[in-house]
Amino acid sequence: MEKHNKKFDELMDLLDQVPGIKEHMESLEVQFGNKILKRRIDLGLTQERLVELIKQRGDLITQATVSKVECGEGNFGSDTYNKILSALGGITDFDIVFGSVQESSSNAR
């Protein structure tokens, strides 16, 4: 599993070097996609194998959809995320950490 974590970390380091990527990477879809991608890699699954596992559970999803979810593309409903998350073992903890709020000058008193 450590080898897979290293690949994920290397990929994320490369993405951090792209100009303007910070705002995109902070979106909920991208953060959720990253968690899904990391879990899939940690389990040693290909996207195709993940699709097979989802199918074995009686649900349908395409490899293209898994790819888009992992990239943070599109606006998928909770049903799509639930199919993927369930096949990856489900969620045992969901912790949201908020950043600081910057007040705009129009809201300042």
Order of alpha helices (4+ residues) and beta strands (2+ residues): alpha-alpha-alpha-alpha-alpha-alpha
